[in-house]
Amino acid sequence: MSKQTTFEEERKDIKERLKNIQSNRHPFALLLDHVIDETNIGSIFRLADAVRLEKIYLYNKVSKNWSHKKLQRIARSTNKYVPFEKINAIEQISSLSEEYEFV
């Protein structure tokens, strides 16, 4: 009977791959307002990873349960390496408008 291996054992270069993913991002960011459903947040992280967005900004009542099973399952661990930041004040969004063009 063969020994079961883990993903990390199969892909010994996982740290190098994650470093490559983090450094090769497009200069676009996503600003989300009042997204509280864990399923939606998980989906957004996966989509952001697929298109290699630079960062996700979460503003206003964002889910407080980051260890929710649905979020973890749907995000497929992308929430661990897709850059994101929680924003609490509207003034922070104003400063982001200097760095990004909102569409």
C-alpha positions as CSV (number, residue, x, y, z in Angstrom):
1,M,0.0,0.0,0.0
2,S,1.4,3.4,-0.9
3,K,1.9,6.2,1.6
4,Q,-0.5,9.1,1.4
5,T,1.4,12.4,0.9
6,T,0.4,15.9,1.7
7,F,0.2,18.8,-0.8
8,E,3.3,20.4,0.7
9,E,5.2,17.1,0.2
10,E,4.2,16.9,-3.4
11,R,4.9,20.5,-4.1
12,K,8.1,21.3,-2.2
13,D,8.3,24.7,-4.0
14,I,4.9,25.9,-2.5
15,K,6.5,28.8,-0.7
16,E,8.2,30.0,-3.9
17,R,4.9,29.6,-5.8
18,L,3.0,31.7,-3.2
19,K,5.7,34.3,-3.3
20,N,5.4,34.4,-7.1
21,I,1.6,34.7,-6.9
22,Q,1.9,37.6,-4.4
23,S,4.4,39.5,-6.4
24,N,2.7,39.1,-9.8
25,R,-0.5,41.1,-9.3
26,H,-2.3,43.6,-11.6
27,P,-2.5,47.2,-10.3
28,F,-6.3,47.0,-9.7
29,A,-8.0,47.0,-6.4
30,L,-11.6,46.1,-5.3
31,L,-13.5,48.2,-2.9
32,L,-16.4,46.5,-1.2
33,D,-19.0,48.1,1.0
34,H,-21.3,46.3,3.5
35,V,-20.5,42.7,2.4
36,I,-21.4,40.6,5.3
37,D,-22.2,37.2,3.8
38,E,-19.3,34.7,4.3
39,T,-20.2,32.9,1.0
40,N,-19.9,36.2,-1.0
41,I,-16.6,37.1,0.7
42,G,-15.2,33.7,-0.1
43,S,-16.2,34.0,-3.7
44,I,-14.8,37.5,-4.0
45,F,-11.4,36.3,-2.7
46,R,-11.3,33.5,-5.2
47,L,-12.2,35.8,-8.0
48,A,-9.6,38.4,-6.9
49,D,-7.0,35.6,-6.9
50,A,-8.0,34.4,-10.3
51,V,-7.6,37.9,-11.9
52,R,-4.6,38.6,-9.6
53,L,-6.0,41.8,-8.1
54,E,-3.5,43.9,-6.2
55,K,-5.7,44.2,-3.1
56,I,-9.2,44.0,-1.7
57,Y,-10.5,46.9,0.5
58,L,-13.4,46.0,2.8
59,Y,-15.4,49.0,4.1
60,N,-18.4,49.2,6.4
61,K,-20.0,46.2,8.2
62,V,-17.8,43.4,7.0
63,S,-18.2,39.9,8.3
64,K,-16.5,39.4,11.7
65,N,-16.3,35.7,11.4
66,W,-13.2,35.0,9.2
67,S,-13.0,31.4,10.4
68,H,-16.5,30.6,9.2
69,K,-16.6,27.2,7.5
70,K,-18.4,28.5,4.4
71,L,-15.9,31.3,3.9
72,Q,-13.0,28.9,4.3
73,R,-14.5,26.3,2.0
74,I,-15.5,28.7,-0.8
75,A,-12.3,30.9,-0.6
76,R,-10.1,27.7,-0.9
77,S,-7.4,29.4,1.2
78,T,-7.1,32.4,-1.1
79,N,-8.0,34.6,1.9
80,K,-4.7,33.7,3.3
81,Y,-2.6,35.2,0.6
82,V,-4.7,37.7,-1.4
83,P,-3.9,41.1,0.1
84,F,-6.8,42.8,1.8
85,E,-7.4,45.6,4.2
86,K,-10.4,46.6,6.4
87,I,-11.3,50.3,6.2
88,N,-13.3,51.9,9.0
89,A,-13.5,55.6,8.0
90,I,-14.7,57.3,4.8
91,E,-11.6,59.5,4.9
92,Q,-9.5,56.4,4.1
93,I,-11.6,55.9,1.0
94,S,-10.9,59.5,0.0
95,S,-7.2,58.9,0.3
96,L,-7.6,55.7,-1.8
97,S,-9.1,57.8,-4.6
98,E,-5.7,59.5,-5.0
99,E,-4.1,56.1,-5.6
100,Y,-6.8,54.4,-7.6
101,E,-9.4,55.4,-10.1
102,F,-12.9,54.3,-9.0
103,V,-15.2,52.8,-11.7
